[in-house]
Amino acid sequence: MTISRRIFKLSLLAAILLVLALVYYTLDPASSSIFPSCPFYYLTGYKCPGCGSQRAVHALLHLDFGKAMKANPLLVPSIPYIILGLLFDYTNLSDKYPKTRKILFGKIAIILVIIIVVSFGIIRNL
């Protein structure tokens, strides 16, 4: 990927994230009707691993970490992991640290993430 294409993708991603952050900062997903509700919860009555993520993002943008953890305790610690994954994908970190990328985002890591997400989904409904 050329540098100008990479810069364009990063700029586009940053712009989208900025707009989303502004929307989530301004509007509270708990009381605003523009945010979609969870179809899994609607159909089953059980919380999926993502339930509460919108409220958690809103709380994090207001620096209310306790409320964010209460809304979705899996989302909060996963944000640095997601950001690191984006950095590996959109910068040259993969070239500089291939072993680290393989450890954090390789096949075993993906299996562990799936196990954590599924376990969290089960445990939060017990």
Backbone as a printed PyTorch tensor [residue, N CA C, xyz], in Angstrom:
tensor([[[  0.8460,  -1.1700,   0.0000],
         [  0.0000,   0.0000,   0.0000],
         [  0.8970,   1.2400,   0.0000]],

        [[  0.5880,   2.1830,  -0.8700],
         [  1.4050,   3.3900,  -0.9350],
         [  1.1440,   4.2560,   0.2840]],

        [[  2.0760,   5.1550,   0.5380],
         [  1.9750,   6.0200,   1.7190],
         [  0.7580,   6.9330,   1.6160]],

        [[  0.5020,   7.5070,   0.4350],
         [ -0.6400,   8.4210,   0.3000],
         [ -1.9630,   7.6780,   0.4950]],

        [[ -2.0320,   6.4490,   0.0360],
         [ -3.2520,   5.6470,   0.2290],
         [ -3.4330,   5.3100,   1.7130]],

        [[ -2.3230,   4.9940,   2.3810],
         [ -2.3690,   4.6930,   3.8100],
         [ -2.7970,   5.9270,   4.6010]],

        [[ -2.2750,   7.0850,   4.2390],
         [ -2.6480,   8.3290,   4.9170],
         [ -4.1260,   8.6310,   4.6910]],

        [[ -4.6040,   8.3970,   3.4660],
         [ -6.0200,   8.6160,   3.1780],
         [ -6.8900,   7.7100,   4.0410]],

        [[ -6.5360,   6.4330,   4.1260],
         [ -7.3190,   5.4930,   4.9300],
         [ -7.3050,   5.8850,   6.3970]],

        [[ -6.1440,   6.2700,   6.9050],
         [ -6.0550,   6.6970,   8.3050],
         [ -6.8750,   7.9550,   8.5500]],

        [[ -6.8180,   8.8880,   7.6130],
         [ -7.5850,  10.1360,   7.7470],
         [ -9.0810,   9.8650,   7.7190]],

        [[ -9.5010,   8.9830,   6.8170],
         [-10.9070,   8.6250,   6.7320],
         [-11.3690,   7.9350,   8.0190]],

        [[-10.5640,   7.0100,   8.5130],
         [-10.8820,   6.3200,   9.7600],
         [-10.9640,   7.3110,  10.9150]],

        [[-10.0170,   8.2380,  10.9860],
         [-10.0140,   9.2420,  12.0540],
         [-11.2540,  10.1350,  11.9660]],

        [[-11.6460,  10.5200,  10.7560],
         [-12.8220,  11.3650,  10.5750],
         [-14.0890,  10.6350,  11.0070]],

        [[-14.2050,   9.3680,  10.6250],
         [-15.3820,   8.5720,  11.0080],
         [-15.4370,   8.4140,  12.5220]],

        [[-14.2940,   8.1000,  13.1360],
         [-14.2570,   7.9410,  14.5890],
         [-14.5820,   9.2460,  15.3040]],

        [[-14.1270,  10.3640,  14.7520],
         [-14.4080,  11.6720,  15.3540],
         [-15.9050,  11.9860,  15.3060]],

        [[-16.5360,  11.7260,  14.1740],
         [-17.9800,  11.9660,  14.0530],
         [-18.7470,  11.0570,  15.0190]],

        [[-18.3730,   9.7740,  15.0540],
         [-19.0380,   8.8460,  15.9740],
         [-18.8400,   9.2700,  17.4270]],

        [[-17.6310,   9.6940,  17.7600],
         [-17.3610,  10.1430,  19.1330],
         [-18.2210,  11.3540,  19.4800]],

        [[-18.3740,  12.2630,  18.5410],
         [-19.2060,  13.4490,  18.7770],
         [-20.6670,  13.0550,  18.9930]],

        [[-21.1630,  12.1210,  18.1860],
         [-22.5440,  11.6540,  18.3400],
         [-22.7220,  10.9640,  19.6910]],

        [[-21.7860,  10.0660,  20.0260],
         [-21.9100,   9.3300,  21.2940],
         [-21.6600,  10.2240,  22.5070]],

        [[-20.8780,  11.2710,  22.3490],
         [-20.6590,  12.2040,  23.4590],
         [-21.9190,  13.0360,  23.6960]],

        [[-22.5260,  13.4770,  22.6030],
         [-23.6690,  14.3830,  22.6870],
         [-24.9540,  13.6820,  23.0980]],

        [[-25.2080,  12.5200,  22.5040],
         [-26.4710,  11.8190,  22.7510],
         [-26.2440,  10.6180,  23.6590]],

        [[-27.1520,  10.4200,  24.5910],
         [-27.0730,   9.2840,  25.5080],
         [-27.8500,   8.1080,  24.9150]],

        [[-27.1610,   7.0000,  24.6230],
         [-27.8460,   5.8390,  24.0430],
         [-28.9480,   5.2680,  24.9380]],

        [[-28.8670,   5.5220,  26.2260],
         [-29.8870,   5.0110,  27.1450],
         [-31.2170,   5.7430,  26.9800]],

        [[-31.1760,   6.9730,  26.4760],
         [-32.4190,   7.7460,  26.3820],
         [-32.7250,   8.2450,  24.9730]],

        [[-31.8400,   8.0500,  24.0300],
         [-32.0680,   8.5250,  22.6670],
         [-32.5680,   7.3830,  21.7870]],

        [[-33.5370,   7.6780,  20.9540],
         [-34.1300,   6.6310,  20.1140],
         [-33.3750,   6.4040,  18.8080]],

        [[-32.3370,   7.1830,  18.5230],
         [-31.6240,   6.9880,  17.2550],
         [-30.6820,   5.7840,  17.3030]],

        [[-30.3660,   5.3230,  18.4970],
         [-29.4510,   4.1920,  18.6280],
         [-30.2280,   2.8760,  18.5630]],

        [[-29.7140,   1.9210,  17.8030],
         [-30.4350,   0.6400,  17.7040],
         [-30.3290,  -0.1630,  19.0000]],

        [[-31.3800,  -0.9160,  19.2760],
         [-31.3160,  -1.8100,  20.4290],
         [-30.7770,  -3.1560,  19.9490]],

        [[-30.3870,  -3.9700,  20.8920],
         [-29.7740,  -5.2570,  20.5540],
         [-30.8320,  -6.2410,  20.0490]],

        [[-30.6910,  -6.7440,  18.8290],
         [-31.6760,  -7.7040,  18.3240],
         [-31.6320,  -9.0340,  19.0760]],

        [[-30.4450,  -9.4380,  19.5340],
         [-30.3260, -10.6790,  20.2920],
         [-31.1100, -10.5840,  21.5980]],

        [[-30.9460,  -9.4690,  22.3010],
         [-31.6660,  -9.2590,  23.5560],
         [-33.1650,  -9.1700,  23.2970]],

        [[-33.5410,  -8.4850,  22.2320],
         [-34.9560,  -8.3330,  21.8850],
         [-35.6090,  -9.6900,  21.6240]],

        [[-34.8870, -10.5680,  20.9110],
         [-35.4480, -11.8670,  20.5370],
         [-35.3950, -12.9070,  21.6600]],

        [[-34.3370, -12.8530,  22.4770],
         [-34.1360, -13.9230,  23.4600],
         [-34.3310, -13.4950,  24.9060]],

        [[-34.1540, -12.2130,  25.1890],
         [-34.2030, -11.7530,  26.5730],
         [-32.8610, -11.9180,  27.2900]],

        [[-31.8660, -12.4440,  26.5700],
         [-30.5160, -12.5980,  27.1250],
         [-29.6010, -11.5160,  26.5670]],

        [[-28.6520, -11.0720,  27.3950],
         [-27.6880, -10.0690,  26.9470],
         [-26.5760, -10.7300,  26.1420]],

        [[-26.2780, -10.1540,  24.9890],
         [-25.1560, -10.6480,  24.1950],
         [-23.8690, -10.0110,  24.7400]],

        [[-22.7000, -10.4650,  24.3150],
         [-21.4560,  -9.8680,  24.8140],
         [-21.3250,  -8.3780,  24.5020]],

        [[-22.0450,  -7.9030,  23.5010],
         [-21.9540,  -6.4910,  23.1270],
         [-22.9800,  -5.5960,  23.7920]],

        [[-23.9550,  -6.1830,  24.4550],
         [-24.9910,  -5.3770,  25.1040],
         [-24.3510,  -4.4010,  26.0970]],

        [[-24.7770,  -3.1670,  26.0070],
         [-24.2500,  -2.1300,  26.8860],
         [-23.0580,  -1.3930,  26.3070]],

        [[-22.5900,  -1.8040,  25.1450],
         [-21.4100,  -1.1620,  24.5530],
         [-21.6560,   0.3010,  24.2000]],

        [[-22.8410,   0.5960,  23.6860],
         [-23.1320,   1.9890,  23.3370],
         [-23.1590,   2.8650,  24.5790]],

        [[-23.7700,   2.3620,  25.6470],
         [-23.7910,   3.1230,  26.9050],
         [-22.3870,   3.2390,  27.4790]],

        [[-21.5780,   2.1870,  27.3260],
         [-20.1970,   2.2210,  27.8290],
         [-19.3660,   3.2580,  27.0740]],

        [[-19.5330,   3.3300,  25.7670],
         [-18.7980,   4.3270,  24.9720],
         [-19.2020,   5.7310,  25.4120]],

        [[-20.4890,   5.9520,  25.5910],
         [-20.9760,   7.2630,  26.0510],
         [-20.3500,   7.6130,  27.4020]],

        [[-20.3400,   6.6610,  28.3090],
         [-19.7630,   6.8990,  29.6420],
         [-18.2570,   7.1610,  29.5490]],

        [[-17.5580,   6.4040,  28.7200],
         [-16.1100,   6.6170,  28.5680],
         [-15.7980,   8.0020,  28.0160]],

        [[-16.5940,   8.4550,  27.0680],
         [-16.3690,   9.7910,  26.5080],
         [-16.6070,  10.8890,  27.5370]],

        [[-17.3860,  10.5600,  28.5650],
         [-17.6060,  11.5030,  29.6670],
         [-16.6940,  11.1870,  30.8550]],

        [[-15.7270,  10.3010,  30.6290],
         [-14.7200,   9.9020,  31.6260],
         [-15.3450,   9.2840,  32.8730]],

        [[-16.4630,   8.6180,  32.6970],
         [-17.1180,   7.9210,  33.8000],
         [-16.8110,   6.4220,  33.6600]],

        [[-15.6390,   6.0350,  34.1500],
         [-15.1570,   4.6650,  33.9610],
         [-15.9910,   3.6400,  34.7280]],

        [[-16.4690,   4.0150,  35.8900],
         [-17.3020,   3.1000,  36.6730],
         [-18.5990,   2.7690,  35.9520]],

        [[-19.2390,   3.7850,  35.4000],
         [-20.4880,   3.5800,  34.6540],
         [-20.2180,   2.7630,  33.3870]],

        [[-19.0720,   3.0090,  32.7520],
         [-18.7090,   2.2580,  31.5420],
         [-18.5040,   0.7810,  31.8720]],

        [[-17.8160,   0.5060,  32.9620],
         [-17.5850,  -0.8830,  33.3660],
         [-18.8890,  -1.5710,  33.7450]],

        [[-19.8010,  -0.8110,  34.3270],
         [-21.1020,  -1.3880,  34.6970],
         [-21.9250,  -1.7110,  33.4510]],

        [[-21.8110,  -0.8660,  32.4180],
         [-22.5740,  -1.0730,  31.1910],
         [-22.0560,  -2.2710,  30.3970]],

        [[-20.7390,  -2.3640,  30.2420],
         [-20.1500,  -3.5060,  29.5340],
         [-18.6910,  -3.6570,  29.9660]],

        [[-18.4320,  -4.5220,  30.9490],
         [-17.0710,  -4.6700,  31.4730],
         [-16.0850,  -5.3130,  30.4970]],

        [[-16.5460,  -5.8840,  29.4110],
         [-15.6260,  -6.4570,  28.4260],
         [-15.1320,  -5.3970,  27.4500]],

        [[-15.9760,  -4.4200,  27.1420],
         [-15.6030,  -3.4100,  26.1630],
         [-14.4420,  -2.5500,  26.6390]],

        [[-14.4880,  -2.1300,  27.8820],
         [-13.4930,  -1.1730,  28.3840],
         [-12.0560,  -1.6940,  28.2390]],

        [[-11.7300,  -2.8990,  28.7130],
         [-10.3500,  -3.3660,  28.5350],
         [-10.0260,  -3.7940,  27.0950]],

        [[-11.0550,  -3.9880,  26.2780],
         [-10.7730,  -4.4020,  24.9040],
         [-10.4200,  -3.2300,  23.9970]],

        [[-10.7120,  -2.0180,  24.3950],
         [-10.4320,  -0.8570,  23.5470],
         [ -8.9450,  -0.7170,  23.2180]],

        [[ -8.0260,  -0.8210,  24.1960],
         [ -6.6010,  -0.7470,  23.8260],
         [ -6.1880,  -1.8570,  22.8510]],

        [[ -6.7560,  -3.0430,  23.0080],
         [ -6.4560,  -4.1610,  22.1100],
         [ -6.9300,  -3.8490,  20.6830]],

        [[ -8.1140,  -3.2860,  20.5710],
         [ -8.6570,  -2.9150,  19.2600],
         [ -7.8070,  -1.8170,  18.6280]],

        [[ -7.4360,  -0.8210,  19.4120],
         [ -6.6030,   0.2700,  18.8890],
         [ -5.2580,  -0.2740,  18.4190]],

        [[ -4.6650,  -1.1650,  19.1910],
         [ -3.3930,  -1.7560,  18.7890],
         [ -3.5450,  -2.5400,  17.4820]],

        [[ -4.6390,  -3.2660,  17.3430],
         [ -4.8980,  -3.9930,  16.0990],
         [ -5.0060,  -3.0580,  14.9110]],

        [[ -5.6940,  -1.9270,  15.0990],
         [ -5.7960,  -0.9370,  14.0270],
         [ -4.4320,  -0.3490,  13.6920]],

        [[ -3.6280,  -0.0960,  14.7090],
         [ -2.2830,   0.4190,  14.4580],
         [ -1.4330,  -0.5850,  13.6720]],

        [[ -1.5540,  -1.8580,  14.0190],
         [ -0.8180,  -2.8790,  13.2670],
         [ -1.2930,  -2.9380,  11.8160]],

        [[ -2.5840,  -2.7420,  11.5860],
         [ -3.1180,  -2.8250,  10.2300],
         [ -2.8120,  -1.5940,   9.3800]],

        [[ -2.8170,  -0.4190,   9.9910],
         [ -2.7130,   0.8130,   9.2080],
         [ -1.3690,   1.5330,   9.3190]],

        [[ -0.4400,   0.9720,  10.0560],
         [  0.9020,   1.5660,  10.1210],
         [  1.9120,   0.4710,   9.8070]],

        [[  3.1720,   0.7950,   9.9490],
         [  4.2100,  -0.1990,   9.6590],
         [  4.6440,  -0.9780,  10.9120]],

        [[  3.8160,  -1.0010,  11.9350],
         [  4.1460,  -1.7640,  13.1380],
         [  4.3080,  -3.2530,  12.8430]],

        [[  3.5240,  -3.7580,  11.8970],
         [  3.6290,  -5.1790,  11.5420],
         [  5.0070,  -5.5080,  10.9900]],

        [[  5.5890,  -4.5670,  10.2640],
         [  6.9330,  -4.7770,   9.7150],
         [  7.9930,  -4.7210,  10.8140]],

        [[  7.7810,  -3.8240,  11.7690],
         [  8.7610,  -3.6490,  12.8450],
         [  8.6620,  -4.7410,  13.9090]],

        [[  7.4360,  -5.1830,  14.1770],
         [  7.2120,  -6.1430,  15.2590],
         [  6.3520,  -7.3260,  14.7930]],

        [[  6.8460,  -8.1210,  13.8670],
         [  6.0190,  -9.2290,  13.3600],
         [  5.7110, -10.2900,  14.4100]],

        [[  6.6480, -10.5640,  15.3110],
         [  6.4010, -11.5740,  16.3420],
         [  5.3130, -11.1070,  17.3100]],

        [[  5.3580,  -9.8420,  17.6760],
         [  4.3520,  -9.2840,  18.5770],
         [  2.9770,  -9.3430,  17.9280]],

        [[  2.9050,  -8.9910,  16.6460],
         [  1.6360,  -9.0430,  15.9370],
         [  1.0910, -10.4760,  15.9020]],

        [[  1.9850, -11.4300,  15.6590],
         [  1.5500, -12.8240,  15.5870],
         [  1.0480, -13.3080,  16.9440]],

        [[  1.7250, -12.9010,  18.0050],
         [  1.3030, -13.3060,  19.3570],
         [ -0.0540, -12.6940,  19.7090]],

        [[ -0.2230, -11.3990,  19.4290],
         [ -1.4400, -10.6960,  19.8410],
         [ -2.6220, -10.8800,  18.8970]],

        [[ -2.3370, -11.1810,  17.6130],
         [ -3.4270, -11.2470,  16.6310],
         [ -3.3460, -12.4720,  15.7350]],

        [[ -2.5800, -13.4670,  16.1320],
         [ -2.4640, -14.7000,  15.3700],
         [ -3.6110, -15.6510,  15.6660]],

        [[ -3.4760, -16.8680,  15.1580],
         [ -4.5350, -17.8730,  15.2750],
         [ -4.8870, -18.1870,  16.7320]],

        [[ -3.8900, -18.3710,  17.5650],
         [ -4.1430, -18.6910,  18.9810],
         [ -4.8370, -17.5260,  19.6770]],

        [[ -4.4040, -16.3090,  19.3680],
         [ -5.0230, -15.1290,  19.9750],
         [ -6.4800, -15.0050,  19.5630]],

        [[ -6.7730, -15.2880,  18.3120],
         [ -8.1600, -15.2170,  17.8350],
         [ -9.0260, -16.2350,  18.5780]],

        [[ -8.5020, -17.4420,  18.7540],
         [ -9.2410, -18.4760,  19.4870],
         [ -9.4770, -18.0360,  20.9330]],

        [[ -8.4690, -17.4550,  21.5650],
         [ -8.6220, -16.9640,  22.9400],
         [ -9.6500, -15.8460,  23.0270]],

        [[ -9.6390, -14.9440,  22.0730],
         [-10.6160, -13.8570,  22.0650],
         [-12.0300, -14.4210,  21.9310]],

        [[-12.2090, -15.3890,  21.0500],
         [-13.5280, -16.0140,  20.8840],
         [-13.9720, -16.6820,  22.1890]],

        [[-13.0600, -17.3950,  22.8360],
         [-13.3830, -18.0480,  24.1140],
         [-13.7730, -17.0190,  25.1680]],

        [[-13.0260, -15.9190,  25.2360],
         [-13.3280, -14.8680,  26.2170],
         [-14.6930, -14.2510,  25.9430]],

        [[-14.9800, -13.9280,  24.6910],
         [-16.2490, -13.2800,  24.3450],
         [-17.4280, -14.2130,  24.6210]],

        [[-17.3150, -15.4670,  24.2060],
         [-18.4110, -16.4250,  24.4390],
         [-18.5930, -16.6650,  25.9400]],

        [[-17.5010, -16.8300,  26.6630],
         [-17.5870, -17.0380,  28.1190],
         [-18.2300, -15.8420,  28.8020]],

        [[-17.8400, -14.6470,  28.4000],
         [-18.4310, -13.4390,  28.9640],
         [-19.9300, -13.4000,  28.6880]],

        [[-20.3350, -13.7490,  27.4640],
         [-21.7480, -13.7700,  27.1160],
         [-22.5400, -14.7480,  27.9640]],

        [[-21.9450, -15.8850,  28.2780],
         [-22.6230, -16.8780,  29.1100],
         [-22.6770, -16.4170,  30.5600]],

        [[-21.5270, -15.9950,  31.0860],
         [-21.4310, -15.6070,  32.4960],
         [-22.3250, -14.4230,  32.8320]],

        [[-22.4280, -13.4570,  31.9440],
         [-23.2370, -12.2760,  32.2730],
         [-24.7270, -12.5720,  32.3230]],

        [[-25.1380, -13.7390,  31.8340],
         [-26.5520, -14.1180,  31.8690],
         [-26.8830, -15.1260,  32.9560]],

        [[-25.8960, -15.5130,  33.7590],
         [-26.1690, -16.4790,  34.8380],
         [-26.8190, -15.8020,  36.0240]]])
